[in-house]
Amino acid sequence: MSLPETTDEILPTSTDEVCAALAENASGEQRAVFPVGGRTALHYGYAPQTPGVALSTHNLHRVIDYPARDMTITVEAGICIDNLADTLKAEGQRLPIDVAQSSRATLGGVLATDTNGARRFGFGTMRDYVIGITAVDAAGKPFHAGGRVVKNVAGYDLCKLMIGSLGTLAVVTEVTLKLKPLPESSTLLWCRFDGWQDLDAALEGLLRSDTRPVAVEALNSEAAHDVVSESRLELPTNGPIACFGFEGTQRETDWQMERLTNELKQANVAELAQVSHEQSESLWFALADFAVTSEEPLTFQAALRPSRTIEFVKLATDAGVSIVAHAGDGVVIGHLPDDVTTLEAAQSVLDPLQQMAARGDGDLIIFDCAEDWKQSIPVFGERMTHWGLMDKIKQQLDPNNLLNPGRFGLPAEAI
Ligand SMILES: Cc1cc2nc3c(=O)[nH]c(=O)nc-3n(C[C@H](O)[C@H](O)[C@H](O)COP(=O)(O)OP(=O)(O)OC[C@H]3O[C@@H](n4cnc5c(N)ncnc54)[C@H](O)[C@@H]3O)c2cc1C
């Protein structure tokens, strides 16, 4: 979703200025408002049908409170992910969420898109780290949810409601996060198999392993080739690849790498490469950046039972799709091949995948494709029963449908 050319931009420097700008708009012109951060994922969702004004969080990047001893931090939502990581690193801490293009992406954008990656298996998602927010609704009224400490508050968790809401409910201006210590060691085990069956058996074997990987990734050759070339490492790419991540003390990761290496030798692994702590950073980044859509005709994310994931990956591979799967969680990201140039061709690749995801009790959403294809391919999957409730929550928080109208594809009259 790119913003209409004519979109003006406002650049507030505080929550109060966000309130003033939204209140003036709501009581005045009632223009559509598009919250934007680093603009790395504006293509996600339906394009706005009406011109409007972009509300940029570019000037909302301060650290407000960082009691490192409490392992929490409160920052403004426009802070860039890399700058946040540098601030936390100075105290030996981090937010263990993988973000593509982290030099541009903002915390508000990561929260609004519920971005996550390989480490979600071991560390969870944004819902596990956001303990407080300050946000402003379309009428310019600020509200707070959660707090500066992990609270046992009764009632609805508005923090979680904002996560994944794509800027349609409110503009998030401040976020309080709980943090994790930076690990002494972060290593990866890159394994090539001769066939998907062997790889699937190895993943099944993991259930009985003494090791505790924080990431369990599966890649096909196409994706492995791209990820390895971006990481500038020398790793095998010709065949199904499994990649296991370990984090902790040097002793813990060394033991787990050795242990899983021995376990996998019993599991028909064809080739194994241990990626050391020094080398691992570029591979973690390359895995995170795989979601970045560039020239591909269509990028999707499917979610299904972990036990059905490799079956899905195999079907997609046979259709020429480039795949990275967070196999431990049953989440699969796929780029359709460049020779898919028509809507019909895209649908013929997607239909069997959507059916398999549904059979795996999951769904398939579209991260990015040509805008006109979105009229025929349901970006957020088939309409679900809870969407009615989403409509009502949207109507409650934004009765005039001013914030990112139509983003979820819910035409105004549906509200
Ligand atoms: C589905 C998906 C696709 C992705 N595709 C790419 C990709 O192609 N390239 C890439 O580099 N990275 C991509 N990423 C990763 C990207 O780095 C992150 O999604 C990142 O979170 C976007 O941050 P941003 O600041 O750039 O957000 P933006 O792209 O500026 O905004 C993303 C969404 O968040 C909303 N938003 C932003 N800030 C706020 C706020 N403060 N309050 C409320 N709403 C807000 C916007 O309205 C918009 O709906 C993708 C992630 C996801 C989940």
The ligand as an ORCA input file, in Angstrom:
! r2SCAN-3c Opt
* xyz 0 1
  C       3.595     -8.116      6.707
  C       4.970     -7.558      6.765
  C       5.628     -7.238      5.621
  C       6.880     -6.706      5.716
  N       7.475     -6.394      4.584
  C       8.628     -5.763      4.661
  C       9.268     -5.352      3.488
  O       8.826     -5.617      2.403
  N      10.391     -4.644      3.603
  C      10.942     -4.399      4.818
  O      11.930     -3.763      4.884
  N      10.388     -4.820      5.947
  C       9.246     -5.493      5.878
  N       8.685     -5.925      7.003
  C       9.370     -5.717      8.218
  C       9.281     -4.268      8.595
  O      10.545     -3.991      8.940
  C       8.479     -4.140      9.748
  O       7.208     -4.458      9.516
  C       8.469     -2.844     10.438
  O       7.761     -3.070     11.478
  C       7.830     -1.708      9.752
  O       8.180     -0.564     10.509
  P       8.079      0.841      9.868
  O       8.460      1.815     10.918
  O       8.813      0.889      8.605
  O       6.514      0.927      9.636
  P       5.759      1.581      8.406
  O       6.064      0.803      7.180
  O       5.987      3.036      8.382
  O       4.254      1.280      8.871
  C       3.813     -0.052      8.910
  C       2.410     -0.035      9.484
  O       2.453      0.372     10.833
  C       1.623      1.523     11.058
  N       2.338      2.370     12.007
  C       3.625      2.784     11.921
  N       3.954      3.506     13.022
  C       2.835      3.531     13.816
  C       2.516      4.111     15.106
  N       3.415      4.799     15.807
  N       1.266      3.944     15.608
  C       0.332      3.238     14.919
  N       0.568      2.654     13.695
  C       1.804      2.797     13.168
  C       1.460      2.165      9.694
  O       0.252      2.886      9.608
  C       1.460      0.949      8.801
  O       0.171      0.389      8.804
  C       7.454     -6.497      6.957
  C       6.798     -6.868      8.092
  C       5.559     -7.381      7.996
  C       4.836     -7.780      9.219
*
